[in-house]
């Protein structure tokens, strides 16, 4: 069934209504060598909002702070109608050990800096950006809850963390009466599906909406790469391009290009682009209320928004699911096997509804 940006979905177990595609603002600014200039970024923002989009995603250090500063300008006059998400934990000042990390000092300083840069009194959704195994979870959760009670943050969330740690944090928040985590941002696409082992089912069970980033696997699923690119001799990111980045981080492999081929085939059958098919696939997962899109041009954004109109047949969806499928491993394979079902249920027929 086709969607629109103003077909809003609830984020996790909150009542917050968000668009099914979130506009990623990591492309706002050129400090990283590949983003959009201010005028182009403004056009991207305006098009997204005009179509009914309300979910904007950034981070305190994206494009060295330009992303938040530009959003602070773009959102004037319409701030209340938007859901602004930002993140903390990345090092803000090299050499200052407390300018990054998930601890309380970093948390409060980062939020104050984001409020200034975003030109706002409050942040709708604050993510812990990167887990680093150094700070007690009680310190993080209490700090987040304090900010919610102060009204500087409305909802809290987490990204790039182990499933066991997220579930532990959610249980502690519930038991202490602290603000629960309502969203989990992870890399998830037809190529990177390891989140299906524990992260995504954990999030559904614990009430966190999954917001995938890199839904097109750094552009690999758009079909722009070929087998010729596998012979490239790049050994490090040296020219700031997406192609060079994908080569350097191992994103271009025979397996990944095979998956991209299937995406291209399905796109041809549907009269759609590979990017639209790759994005639409992530939205088929019931645990995903919204996916992140990160366009640099109006043409790219227009193309990405077309993902909302993609309708798969059952056979097409099955082909996509199969092409990038991973082994879930232990204990998932064992628990799903016939032998374990026989041990725990015998001949009983038990209907589950979730």
SEMIDO-611186 format. One record per residue (C-alpha): residue number from 1; residue in one letter; y, x, z. Coordinates in steps of 0.5 Angstrom, whole numbers. Each point is the difference from the previous one (the first is absolute). Layout:
residues N
NUM | a | Y | X | Z;
...
This chain:
residues 354
1 | x | 0 | 0 | 0;
2 | x | 7 | 3 | -2;
3 | x | 5 | 2 | 5;
4 | x | 7 | 1 | 1;
5 | x | 4 | 4 | 4;
6 | x | 3 | -6 | 4;
7 | x | -8 | -2 | 1;
8 | x | 1 | 3 | 7;
9 | x | -6 | 2 | 5;
10 | x | 0 | 1 | 7;
11 | x | -1 | 7 | 2;
12 | x | -6 | 1 | 5;
13 | x | 0 | -4 | 6;
14 | x | 8 | -1 | 0;
15 | x | 4 | -6 | -3;
16 | x | 4 | 5 | -4;
17 | x | 0 | -2 | -7;
18 | x | 0 | 5 | -6;
19 | x | -1 | 1 | -7;
20 | x | -7 | 2 | -3;
21 | x | 3 | 6 | -3;
22 | x | 5 | 4 | 4;
23 | x | 5 | 5 | -3;
24 | x | -1 | 7 | 2;
25 | x | 6 | 4 | 0;
26 | x | -2 | 7 | 0;
27 | x | 2 | 0 | -7;
28 | x | 7 | -1 | 2;
29 | x | 4 | 6 | 0;
30 | x | -2 | 7 | -4;
31 | x | 0 | 5 | 5;
32 | x | -8 | 0 | -1;
33 | x | 1 | 2 | -7;
34 | x | -3 | -7 | -3;
35 | x | 4 | -6 | 3;
36 | x | 5 | -5 | -3;
37 | x | 8 | 2 | 0;
38 | x | 4 | -5 | 4;
39 | x | 2 | -5 | -5;
40 | x | -7 | 0 | -3;
41 | x | -3 | -1 | 7;
42 | x | 5 | -6 | 1;
43 | x | -2 | -3 | -6;
44 | x | -7 | 0 | 3;
45 | x | 2 | -3 | 6;
46 | x | 4 | -5 | -3;
47 | x | -6 | -2 | -5;
48 | x | -5 | -1 | 6;
49 | x | 5 | -4 | 4;
50 | x | 2 | -5 | -6;
51 | x | -8 | -1 | -1;
52 | x | 0 | -2 | 7;
53 | x | -3 | 6 | 3;
54 | x | 2 | 1 | 8;
55 | x | -5 | 6 | 2;
56 | x | 3 | 7 | 0;
57 | x | -3 | 6 | 2;
58 | x | 3 | 7 | 1;
59 | x | -1 | 6 | 6;
60 | x | 5 | 4 | 3;
61 | x | -1 | 6 | -4;
62 | x | -1 | -3 | -7;
63 | x | 4 | 4 | -5;
64 | x | 3 | 4 | 6;
65 | x | 3 | -6 | 3;
66 | x | 3 | -3 | -6;
67 | x | -5 | -6 | -1;
68 | x | 3 | -3 | 7;
69 | x | 7 | 2 | -2;
70 | x | 0 | -4 | -7;
71 | x | -4 | -6 | 3;
72 | x | 6 | 0 | 5;
73 | x | 4 | -1 | -5;
74 | x | -4 | -5 | -5;
75 | x | -2 | -4 | 6;
76 | x | 8 | -2 | 2;
77 | x | 1 | -7 | 0;
78 | x | -8 | -2 | 0;
79 | x | -3 | 4 | 5;
80 | x | -2 | -6 | 4;
81 | x | -4 | -3 | -6;
82 | x | -4 | 6 | 0;
83 | x | -6 | 4 | 3;
84 | x | 2 | 7 | 1;
85 | x | -6 | 5 | 2;
86 | x | 1 | 7 | 2;
87 | x | -4 | 5 | 3;
88 | x | 0 | 6 | 5;
89 | x | -3 | 6 | 2;
90 | x | 1 | 5 | -6;
91 | x | 4 | 6 | 2;
92 | x | 8 | -1 | -1;
93 | x | 2 | 7 | 2;
94 | x | -4 | 6 | -2;
95 | x | -1 | 4 | 7;
96 | x | 1 | -5 | 5;
97 | x | -6 | -2 | 3;
98 | x | 2 | -7 | 2;
99 | x | 3 | -2 | -6;
100 | x | -6 | -3 | -3;
101 | x | -7 | -2 | 3;
102 | x | -2 | -7 | 3;
103 | x | 3 | 1 | 7;
104 | x | 5 | -4 | 4;
105 | x | 6 | 5 | -1;
106 | x | -1 | 1 | -8;
107 | x | -1 | -8 | 0;
108 | x | 6 | -2 | 3;
109 | x | 4 | 5 | -4;
110 | x | -3 | -1 | -6;
111 | x | 2 | -8 | 0;
112 | x | 7 | 2 | 2;
113 | x | 1 | 4 | -6;
114 | x | -4 | -5 | -4;
115 | x | 5 | -6 | 2;
116 | x | 6 | 4 | -2;
117 | x | -3 | 2 | -6;
118 | x | -2 | -7 | -2;
119 | x | 7 | -3 | 3;
120 | x | -4 | -5 | 4;
121 | x | -1 | -2 | 7;
122 | x | -7 | -1 | 0;
123 | x | -6 | 2 | -4;
124 | x | -5 | -5 | -2;
125 | x | -6 | 4 | 0;
126 | x | -1 | 7 | 2;
127 | x | -6 | 4 | -1;
128 | x | -3 | 6 | 3;
129 | x | -1 | 4 | -6;
130 | x | -5 | 5 | 1;
131 | x | -5 | 1 | 6;
132 | x | 0 | 7 | 3;
133 | x | -4 | 0 | 6;
134 | x | 5 | 2 | 5;
135 | x | 3 | -5 | 3;
136 | x | -4 | -5 | 5;
137 | x | 0 | -7 | -3;
138 | x | 3 | -3 | 6;
139 | x | 6 | 4 | -1;
140 | x | 1 | -3 | -7;
141 | x | -2 | -7 | 1;
142 | x | 5 | 0 | 6;
143 | x | 6 | 3 | -4;
144 | x | -1 | -5 | -6;
145 | x | -1 | -6 | 5;
146 | x | 7 | 3 | 3;
147 | x | 3 | 0 | -6;
148 | x | -2 | -7 | -2;
149 | x | 2 | -3 | 7;
150 | x | 7 | 3 | -2;
151 | x | 0 | -3 | -6;
152 | x | 1 | 6 | -4;
153 | x | -7 | -1 | -3;
154 | x | -3 | -7 | -2;
155 | x | -7 | 2 | -2;
156 | x | -4 | 7 | 1;
157 | x | -6 | 2 | -4;
158 | x | -4 | 7 | -2;
159 | x | -2 | 4 | -6;
160 | x | -4 | 6 | -2;
161 | x | -4 | -1 | 7;
162 | x | -8 | 0 | 1;
163 | x | -3 | -7 | 1;
164 | x | -2 | 1 | 7;
165 | x | 6 | 3 | 2;
166 | x | 4 | -6 | -2;
167 | x | -5 | -5 | 3;
168 | x | 0 | 3 | 6;
169 | x | 8 | 0 | 0;
170 | x | 0 | -8 | -2;
171 | x | -5 | -1 | 6;
172 | x | 5 | 3 | 5;
173 | x | 6 | -3 | -3;
174 | x | -4 | -7 | 1;
175 | x | -2 | 2 | 7;
176 | x | 7 | 2 | 2;
177 | x | 4 | -5 | -3;
178 | x | 3 | 5 | -4;
179 | x | 2 | -2 | -8;
180 | x | -6 | 0 | -4;
181 | x | 0 | 4 | -7;
182 | x | 0 | -5 | -5;
183 | x | -1 | 5 | -6;
184 | x | -4 | 6 | -3;
185 | x | 3 | 4 | -6;
186 | x | -6 | 4 | -3;
187 | x | -1 | 3 | -7;
188 | x | -5 | -5 | -3;
189 | x | -1 | -1 | -8;
190 | x | -6 | 0 | -4;
191 | x | -1 | 7 | 0;
192 | x | 1 | 1 | 8;
193 | x | -4 | -5 | 3;
194 | x | -2 | 3 | 6;
195 | x | 4 | -5 | 4;
196 | x | -5 | -5 | -1;
197 | x | -5 | 4 | 5;
198 | x | 4 | -2 | 6;
199 | x | 7 | 0 | 0;
200 | x | 1 | -6 | -4;
201 | x | -5 | -4 | 3;
202 | x | 2 | 2 | 7;
203 | x | 7 | -2 | -2;
204 | x | -2 | -7 | -2;
205 | x | -4 | -1 | 7;
206 | x | 6 | 3 | 4;
207 | x | 6 | -4 | -4;
208 | x | 3 | 5 | -4;
209 | x | 2 | -1 | -7;
210 | x | -2 | 6 | -5;
211 | x | 6 | 2 | -4;
212 | x | -3 | 5 | -5;
213 | x | 4 | 6 | -3;
214 | x | -1 | 3 | -6;
215 | x | -4 | -6 | -3;
216 | x | 0 | 4 | -7;
217 | x | -3 | 6 | 3;
218 | x | 6 | 4 | -2;
219 | x | 1 | -2 | -7;
220 | x | -8 | 1 | -2;
221 | x | -1 | -7 | 0;
222 | x | 5 | -1 | -5;
223 | x | -4 | 3 | -6;
224 | x | 5 | 5 | -1;
225 | x | -5 | 6 | 1;
226 | x | -5 | 2 | -4;
227 | x | -6 | 5 | 0;
228 | x | 4 | 6 | -3;
229 | x | 4 | 0 | 6;
230 | x | -6 | 2 | 4;
231 | x | 1 | 7 | -3;
232 | x | 7 | 1 | 2;
233 | x | 0 | 7 | 4;
234 | x | 5 | -3 | 5;
235 | x | -1 | 3 | 7;
236 | x | 5 | -3 | 4;
237 | x | 6 | -5 | -1;
238 | x | 5 | 4 | -3;
239 | x | 5 | -5 | -5;
240 | x | 0 | -6 | 5;
241 | x | -3 | -4 | -5;
242 | x | -5 | -6 | 2;
243 | x | -5 | 4 | -5;
244 | x | 0 | 6 | 3;
245 | x | -1 | -3 | 7;
246 | x | -6 | -4 | -2;
247 | x | -3 | 7 | -3;
248 | x | 2 | 4 | 6;
249 | x | -3 | -5 | 5;
250 | x | -6 | -2 | -4;
251 | x | 1 | -7 | -2;
252 | x | -2 | 2 | -7;
253 | x | -7 | 0 | 0;
254 | x | -6 | -3 | -5;
255 | x | -1 | -5 | 5;
256 | x | 7 | -2 | 1;
257 | x | 1 | 0 | -8;
258 | x | -7 | -5 | -1;
259 | x | 3 | -5 | 5;
260 | x | 7 | 0 | -4;
261 | x | -4 | -1 | -6;
262 | x | -3 | -6 | 3;
263 | x | 7 | -3 | 2;
264 | x | 3 | 2 | -7;
265 | x | -6 | -5 | -3;
266 | x | 1 | -5 | 5;
267 | x | 8 | 0 | -2;
268 | x | -2 | 0 | -7;
269 | x | -4 | -7 | 1;
270 | x | 5 | -3 | 4;
271 | x | 6 | 2 | -4;
272 | x | 3 | 4 | 6;
273 | x | 2 | 7 | 1;
274 | x | -5 | 5 | 4;
275 | x | 6 | 0 | 6;
276 | x | 0 | -8 | 0;
277 | x | -8 | 0 | 1;
278 | x | 0 | 6 | 5;
279 | x | 5 | -3 | 4;
280 | x | -3 | -7 | 0;
281 | x | -7 | 2 | 2;
282 | x | 3 | 2 | 7;
283 | x | 3 | -7 | 1;
284 | x | -7 | -3 | -1;
285 | x | -2 | 3 | 7;
286 | x | 1 | -5 | 5;
287 | x | 2 | 5 | 5;
288 | x | 6 | 2 | -4;
289 | x | 6 | -4 | 0;
290 | x | 5 | 4 | -4;
291 | x | -1 | 7 | -4;
292 | x | 6 | 5 | -1;
293 | x | 3 | 1 | -7;
294 | x | 4 | 7 | -1;
295 | x | 3 | -1 | -6;
296 | x | 6 | 5 | -3;
297 | x | 2 | -4 | -6;
298 | x | 1 | -7 | -1;
299 | x | -5 | 0 | -6;
300 | x | -5 | 2 | 6;
301 | x | 2 | -5 | 5;
302 | x | 0 | -6 | -5;
303 | x | -7 | 3 | -2;
304 | x | -3 | 0 | 7;
305 | x | 3 | -7 | 2;
306 | x | -4 | -3 | -6;
307 | x | -6 | 2 | 4;
308 | x | 1 | -7 | 4;
309 | x | -2 | -3 | -6;
310 | x | -7 | 3 | -1;
311 | x | -6 | -5 | 0;
312 | x | -6 | 4 | 0;
313 | x | -7 | -4 | -2;
314 | x | -6 | 1 | 5;
315 | x | -3 | 5 | -5;
316 | x | 6 | 4 | -1;
317 | x | 1 | 1 | 8;
318 | x | -7 | 1 | 1;
319 | x | 1 | 6 | -5;
320 | x | 6 | 3 | 3;
321 | x | -3 | -1 | 7;
322 | x | -7 | 4 | -2;
323 | x | 4 | 6 | -4;
324 | x | 3 | 3 | 6;
325 | x | -5 | -3 | 5;
326 | x | -1 | 5 | 6;
327 | x | -6 | 1 | 4;
328 | x | 2 | -3 | 7;
329 | x | -5 | 5 | 4;
330 | x | -3 | -1 | 7;
331 | x | 0 | -5 | 3;
332 | x | 3 | -5 | -5;
333 | x | -6 | 1 | -5;
334 | x | -5 | 0 | 6;
335 | x | 3 | -6 | 3;
336 | x | 0 | -4 | -7;
337 | x | -7 | 2 | -2;
338 | x | -6 | -5 | 0;
339 | x | -4 | 3 | 6;
340 | x | 6 | -1 | 5;
341 | x | 1 | -7 | -2;
342 | x | -7 | -1 | 1;
343 | x | 0 | 3 | 7;
344 | x | 7 | -3 | 2;
345 | x | -1 | -7 | -3;
346 | x | -8 | -1 | -2;
347 | x | 0 | -6 | -5;
348 | x | 6 | -3 | 3;
349 | x | 6 | -3 | -4;
350 | x | 7 | 2 | 3;
351 | x | 6 | -2 | -4;
352 | x | 6 | 4 | 1;
353 | x | 7 | -2 | -2;
354 | x | 4 | 6 | 0;
